[in-house]
Amino acid sequence: MPSTIDAWLEETRRSPQPYREFLRVPNLSVGLYVLPVGAEDGQRPHGQDEVYHVVRGRARFECGARGRPVGPGDVLFVRAREPHRFRSIEEELVLLVVFGPAEQEEASPP
């Protein structure tokens, strides 16, 4: 398993899916979510709490009725089952995603 964000990013870009999980233990899972400029974020609410760390890129993040611009270094928390998505992606968006507990099969990945 790669151990750097850059190595994870290379693997994720080669994948047909925008999200790739790199670590799973019972109480959390960690992956990388990559959205190109202009992409549509098709995710649905998840059954777990979730944290996003914006590694690279710029976009608008909407969570419930709130929205704000996000960029490198931003950390976002989303409660389980809360509607959220990234919009107006201006630069390729690279997000480190942490689910707690580990994301379950019935949940929709980012």
Contacts in CASP RR format, 6 or more apart in sequence:
PFRMAT RR
TARGET T0000
AUTHOR 0000-0000-0000
METHOD contacts of the structure
MODEL  1
MPSTIDAWLEETRRSPQPYREFLRVPNLSVGLYVLPVGAEDGQRPHGQDE
VYHVVRGRARFECGARGRPVGPGDVLFVRAREPHRFRSIEEELVLLVVFG
PAEQEEASPP
1 22 0 8 1.000
1 23 0 8 1.000
2 8 0 8 1.000
2 10 0 8 1.000
2 11 0 8 1.000
2 22 0 8 1.000
5 32 0 8 1.000
5 55 0 8 1.000
5 94 0 8 1.000
5 96 0 8 1.000
8 20 0 8 1.000
8 22 0 8 1.000
8 31 0 8 1.000
8 32 0 8 1.000
9 32 0 8 1.000
9 34 0 8 1.000
9 94 0 8 1.000
11 20 0 8 1.000
12 18 0 8 1.000
12 19 0 8 1.000
12 20 0 8 1.000
12 32 0 8 1.000
12 33 0 8 1.000
12 34 0 8 1.000
13 34 0 8 1.000
17 109 0 8 1.000
18 33 0 8 1.000
18 34 0 8 1.000
18 35 0 8 1.000
18 39 0 8 1.000
18 110 0 8 1.000
19 31 0 8 1.000
19 32 0 8 1.000
19 33 0 8 1.000
19 34 0 8 1.000
19 97 0 8 1.000
19 109 0 8 1.000
19 110 0 8 1.000
20 31 0 8 1.000
20 32 0 8 1.000
21 29 0 8 1.000
21 30 0 8 1.000
21 31 0 8 1.000
21 103 0 8 1.000
21 109 0 8 1.000
22 30 0 8 1.000
22 31 0 8 1.000
22 32 0 8 1.000
23 29 0 8 1.000
23 30 0 8 1.000
23 31 0 8 1.000
24 30 0 8 1.000
24 102 0 8 1.000
25 102 0 8 1.000
26 101 0 8 1.000
26 102 0 8 1.000
27 100 0 8 1.000
27 101 0 8 1.000
27 102 0 8 1.000
28 98 0 8 1.000
28 99 0 8 1.000
28 100 0 8 1.000
28 101 0 8 1.000
28 102 0 8 1.000
29 98 0 8 1.000
29 99 0 8 1.000
29 100 0 8 1.000
29 102 0 8 1.000
29 103 0 8 1.000
30 96 0 8 1.000
30 97 0 8 1.000
30 98 0 8 1.000
30 99 0 8 1.000
31 96 0 8 1.000
31 97 0 8 1.000
31 98 0 8 1.000
32 94 0 8 1.000
32 95 0 8 1.000
32 96 0 8 1.000
32 97 0 8 1.000
33 52 0 8 1.000
33 93 0 8 1.000
33 94 0 8 1.000
33 95 0 8 1.000
33 97 0 8 1.000
33 110 0 8 1.000
34 92 0 8 1.000
34 93 0 8 1.000
34 94 0 8 1.000
34 95 0 8 1.000
35 41 0 8 1.000
35 59 0 8 1.000
35 86 0 8 1.000
35 89 0 8 1.000
35 92 0 8 1.000
35 93 0 8 1.000
35 95 0 8 1.000
36 89 0 8 1.000
36 92 0 8 1.000
36 93 0 8 1.000
37 89 0 8 1.000
37 90 0 8 1.000
37 91 0 8 1.000
37 92 0 8 1.000
38 88 0 8 1.000
38 89 0 8 1.000
39 89 0 8 1.000
39 93 0 8 1.000
41 85 0 8 1.000
41 86 0 8 1.000
41 87 0 8 1.000
41 89 0 8 1.000
41 110 0 8 1.000
42 85 0 8 1.000
43 84 0 8 1.000
43 85 0 8 1.000
43 108 0 8 1.000
43 109 0 8 1.000
43 110 0 8 1.000
44 83 0 8 1.000
44 108 0 8 1.000
45 80 0 8 1.000
45 81 0 8 1.000
45 82 0 8 1.000
45 83 0 8 1.000
45 84 0 8 1.000
45 108 0 8 1.000
46 78 0 8 1.000
46 80 0 8 1.000
46 81 0 8 1.000
46 99 0 8 1.000
46 103 0 8 1.000
46 107 0 8 1.000
46 108 0 8 1.000
46 109 0 8 1.000
46 110 0 8 1.000
47 80 0 8 1.000
47 81 0 8 1.000
47 103 0 8 1.000
47 104 0 8 1.000
47 106 0 8 1.000
47 107 0 8 1.000
48 80 0 8 1.000
48 99 0 8 1.000
48 100 0 8 1.000
48 101 0 8 1.000
48 102 0 8 1.000
48 103 0 8 1.000
48 104 0 8 1.000
48 107 0 8 1.000
49 77 0 8 1.000
49 78 0 8 1.000
49 79 0 8 1.000
49 80 0 8 1.000
49 99 0 8 1.000
49 100 0 8 1.000
50 77 0 8 1.000
50 78 0 8 1.000
50 80 0 8 1.000
50 97 0 8 1.000
50 98 0 8 1.000
50 99 0 8 1.000
50 100 0 8 1.000
50 110 0 8 1.000
51 75 0 8 1.000
51 76 0 8 1.000
51 77 0 8 1.000
51 78 0 8 1.000
51 97 0 8 1.000
51 98 0 8 1.000
52 61 0 8 1.000
52 74 0 8 1.000
52 75 0 8 1.000
52 76 0 8 1.000
52 78 0 8 1.000
52 95 0 8 1.000
52 96 0 8 1.000
52 97 0 8 1.000
53 73 0 8 1.000
53 74 0 8 1.000
53 75 0 8 1.000
53 76 0 8 1.000
53 95 0 8 1.000
53 96 0 8 1.000
53 98 0 8 1.000
54 70 0 8 1.000
54 71 0 8 1.000
54 72 0 8 1.000
54 73 0 8 1.000
54 74 0 8 1.000
54 75 0 8 1.000
54 76 0 8 1.000
54 93 0 8 1.000
54 94 0 8 1.000
54 95 0 8 1.000
55 72 0 8 1.000
55 73 0 8 1.000
55 94 0 8 1.000
55 95 0 8 1.000
55 96 0 8 1.000
56 72 0 8 1.000
56 91 0 8 1.000
56 92 0 8 1.000
56 93 0 8 1.000
56 94 0 8 1.000
57 71 0 8 1.000
57 72 0 8 1.000
57 89 0 8 1.000
57 90 0 8 1.000
57 91 0 8 1.000
57 92 0 8 1.000
57 93 0 8 1.000
57 94 0 8 1.000
58 69 0 8 1.000
58 70 0 8 1.000
58 71 0 8 1.000
58 89 0 8 1.000
58 90 0 8 1.000
58 91 0 8 1.000
58 93 0 8 1.000
59 69 0 8 1.000
59 70 0 8 1.000
59 71 0 8 1.000
59 86 0 8 1.000
59 87 0 8 1.000
59 88 0 8 1.000
59 89 0 8 1.000
59 90 0 8 1.000
59 91 0 8 1.000
59 93 0 8 1.000
60 67 0 8 1.000
60 68 0 8 1.000
60 69 0 8 1.000
60 70 0 8 1.000
60 86 0 8 1.000
60 87 0 8 1.000
60 88 0 8 1.000
61 67 0 8 1.000
61 68 0 8 1.000
61 69 0 8 1.000
61 70 0 8 1.000
61 74 0 8 1.000
61 76 0 8 1.000
61 84 0 8 1.000
61 85 0 8 1.000
61 86 0 8 1.000
61 87 0 8 1.000
62 84 0 8 1.000
62 85 0 8 1.000
62 86 0 8 1.000
62 87 0 8 1.000
63 76 0 8 1.000
63 78 0 8 1.000
63 82 0 8 1.000
63 83 0 8 1.000
63 84 0 8 1.000
64 82 0 8 1.000
64 83 0 8 1.000
64 84 0 8 1.000
70 76 0 8 1.000
70 86 0 8 1.000
78 84 0 8 1.000
86 93 0 8 1.000
86 95 0 8 1.000
95 110 0 8 1.000
97 110 0 8 1.000
103 109 0 8 1.000
END
